[in-house]
Amino acid sequence: MSIPKPPPVSAPEGPVTSSTGETLPDYDTVYWFDELIDHDNPSLGTFQQRYWYNVEYYEDGGPIIVFTPGEVNADGYEGYLTNATVNGLIAQKFGGATVMYEHRYYGESNPYNNLSVASLKYHTIEQAVQDQVYFARNVNLSLIPGGPDHGPDTTPWILVGGSYSGALVSWTMVNQPDVFFAGYASSAVVEAILDFWRYFQPIEENMPKNCSIDVQRVIAYIDQTFNGTNQTAIDDIKDLFGLSTMTHLDDVAGALRNNLWDWQSLTVYSGGGEFYTFCDALEVAENGTIADENGWGLEHALPAWGNFWTESYYEYICGDDGAEDCLGTYNASQSYWTNISVNNADRSWYWIVCNEVGFLQDGPPEWYPAIVTRLVQPVYDLRQCQMMFPEAFPDGYPHVAVNATDELYEGWNVRENHLVFGNGRNDPWRESTVSASTVNVPSTEEQPIGFSDGFHCNDLITLAGEIDPSIAAVQQLGLDSIQRWLESYNTTQNEKRADQQSIVSKRAEFVRDTSW
């Protein structure tokens, strides 16, 4: 399963200095915050949550820009403190400080020393929302003059996130509307969807047409063969992909989704990566001739895919592991299902998948072109939830509460002030964002929606905007909107200060007039 997360961005090496030339701590300096384990029961105590922050752009009265990379160890994301990302662009433009914290149950920010079902009881979207609120109200950013007084009641805090953490921006502003001043949500997967077959829709729409049609031909042939009784033909396909030792045909066909999941790693600022290497293997003949938009056909594409898989791709995804250990999903004793050690992002994310968001990336209905097998349907992934968390689902498959999640946090129905959405046409998660093709969410001055030609979370990255004008337009929309809102905030604050000063003056006058 592909996990919705923003790309890592490393921080530059070298000294960090303020606008006045003062030497500041390195970007990768780690701080620790006492976060509540259970916001509904503070008596349960706290756990140590990692965070990082940077004040090189800060000017008195500037905003606090806070970000979490979400469902991943936060090491390697320190670049989000800098102007290599939209976080830093906001801070630089408005004299703000950038903050990054590690999401509960990821990396080193765990309430307990394991990821057992009992420990994961406190790993929910609602607890994550409350983490943002509690952090903002209680963290001591001591490098800022008067740090303890820079909470969201007196300073504009701006939430930034991408993918799941982008959804967390939206969900937090819906759930806690009076805490954060503004939000910037990139590729935000706001609508929880159980059968998320549309994950592959933007890929099918935007991948090279010759590759798309040949992939469809191969998948149709594999599905037809695996649904049939010709054991020789079945074995030939398994042998072709070097998967003859695998027992379950849905595992064999489902494994080929890996080539399509590589699309999520594409950006406008890097090369084609594994995805285009895969398409080249199918569509570029030995003499260098490239197939036209109709592809080469099944007779060429099937063995070409098999050769690519066995010659390089299998080792790329599995290393030295055997096929059943790497790609099989039926052996409950495998460490993938039983490993409860901390810093196991797959397990932590799967807990949210199985309980609250779904996002099962399976085969499409019969009426839609299939670039992945239809042998894999939601029941395939739900069975894996039961295997990973048998204590949580002793009676069988889970009933994922996607409807409750969408009702509580408003999903596609979000209509919040001071909330920017940035989405991309090529993003495989597009169909769970407010720019999904199945909905018509309006872009307004208070909730603007920018739509670019970018891929997943590309508008978070400054370099992407320098390369692609449509992404630059999304970033500029965010900056312009935040500027307009901050101007209103500053006017309101000045009026409050004037009112307070007036009250003080009137009191002083009253004392003078009534003194003996």
Summary of the structure (lengths in Angstrom):
residues: 516
radius of gyration: 25.5
end to end distance: 80.3
largest distance: 110.0
contacts: 1760
relative contact order: 0.13
helix: 46%
strand: 12%
